[in-house]
Amino acid sequence: MSEERLYTTGWDDYELIDAGGGKKLERWGSVITIRPEVQAYFKSGKPFEEWNKMAHWEFVSNNKTSGKWKCLKQGSPKEWSITYNDLTFNLKLTKFKHLGLFPEQRVNWDFLTKRLKGSDKFLNLFAYTGAASVVAKNTCDTVLHVDSVKQLIGWARENMDSSKLSDIKWVHEDALKFAAREVKRKNHYHGIMMDPPAWGIGAKKEKWKLEDKLDELIVQAGKIIGRKGFLVLNTYSPKVDLRTLEVAGKVHFEKGRSEARELWMKTTTGKDLFYGNLLRIHPLN
């Protein structure tokens, strides 16, 4: 089990303080939040009474997909910024419990930083608010950011501007369709990151299920990765387990390139919290 687990960590401006009882307690700069967390099925390290004294906001779910924020400290900000190294990310309270950043991805940001250099091209598919795009642009010359939601591209642009960077190429398009077109155009990238949703409804009301699209995603990405390039694929779907990713990596890429791992983070109180599975395709030497 220990070999399957890849632990990510917080940093000065982010801390996973505690988890348990279906919730997690997090610090984002000076703001502390309580959010629902299905993977926190164990007992919390601290009683919820202590959580409530610490936190500024708690997200209360209305249903499986949305809810509202409850203010626990009067005057707490609804928008603020935190830093990671010399980059700045802008956070906002949303009705989907997210704040615009997935801190567990820190381990993948570090992976990008180590493997990208000035002249490289990087492609971020399902790019959301662009943390990986900003991290990559801080290291390499050419970054394409692809997302189908226009408002999220705007948020990503704010992160780029706040980080004093420029010239990320914004693509408002379905990520899988864009990848297929890049294959036809014979474009290649040194690094590709994909963070696809587990499920969703497309612009034309078509249903998206990651387990149905996984092979196609990996095949298309494989065709536009340079021979010495790399791929990072995050999955949060309960229907895409570690073995599925492991097999997909071995089937579609050369022997020894693929690595499937579980992503975990340890709370300050010592609890282990699961964050999904990821597949990495490493560069060939």
C-alpha positions, 0 to 999 in steps of 0.5 A, a space after each residue: 500500500 505504501 508504494 501505491 500512495 503518493 503524499 502531497 503536502 501543504 505550504 506556508 499559505 495552505 494547511 489541511 488542518 483536520 478531517 473527519 466526520 464527512 468534512 475537512 478543515 483547511 487554512 487558506 492564508 489567514 482564512 479557515 474553511 470547513 467543507 464537505 469531504 466524502 473521503 473523510 469517513 473517519 473520526 476527526 482529530 479535533 471535535 467539531 466545536 473546536 473547528 467552529 471556533 477556528 473557521 471563518 466559513 462553512 459550506 452547507 450542501 443543498 444537494 450533491 452539486 451545490 449549496 451555500 456558505 455560512 459565515 462563522 466570523 463576521 466580516 470574513 472576506 468572500 474573495 482573497 488571494 494566497 501565494 505559492 512560491 512567487 505565484 498568486 492565486 485568487 480565491 472566491 467562495 463558489 456555490 459548488 464548495 470550491 474556492 478556485 484551487 485544488 491544493 493537493 495538486 501541489 505535488 504535480 505543480 512541483 513535477 511540472 516545474 522539474 520537467 519543463 524548461 524555457 523552450 518547451 510547450 505545455 498543454 493544460 486540458 480541462 484547465 479550470 482556473 489555471 494553477 497548472 498553467 500559471 506554474 508552467 508559464 513560470 517555467 516554460 515559454 509556450 502554454 496552452 490553457 484549454 477549458 470549455 467554461 468561459 468564466 473559468 478562463 477569465 479566472 485563470 487570466 486573473 491568476 496569470 495577471 496577479 502572478 505577473 506573467 503573460 502570454 498564456 494562450 487561452 482556448 475556449 473549447 471542449 478539451 477532448 475535441 481540441 486534443 483530437 484536432 491537435 493530432 490532425 494538425 500534428 502538433 506536439 507538446 513536451 508536457 500535458 496535464 489533464 484534470 477531467 471531471 468525473 461526470 458532467 453535461 456538455 454544452 449540447 446536453 451530452 453526458 460526460 462520464 470519465 470511465 467512458 472517455 478514459 481510453 480516448 483521452 489517453 490515446 489522443 494525449 499519447 499522439 501529441 506528446 513528444 517522445 521525451 515528453 510527459 503526461 499527468 492525468 488526475 482522476 476523481 471518479 470512483 469508477 476509475 480505480 488505480 488498476 484501471 489507470 495502471 492498465 491503461 498506462 501500460 497498454 497505451 505507452 511504452 514499457 516503463 514509462 507509466 506510473 499509477 499512484 493514489 494521491 493522499 495528504 496528511 492533516 496537521 492532526 495526523 489523519 490521512 485523506 485520499 484525493 483520488 488517483 493519478 497517472 503519470 507518463 514519464 519522459 524517455 531518456 
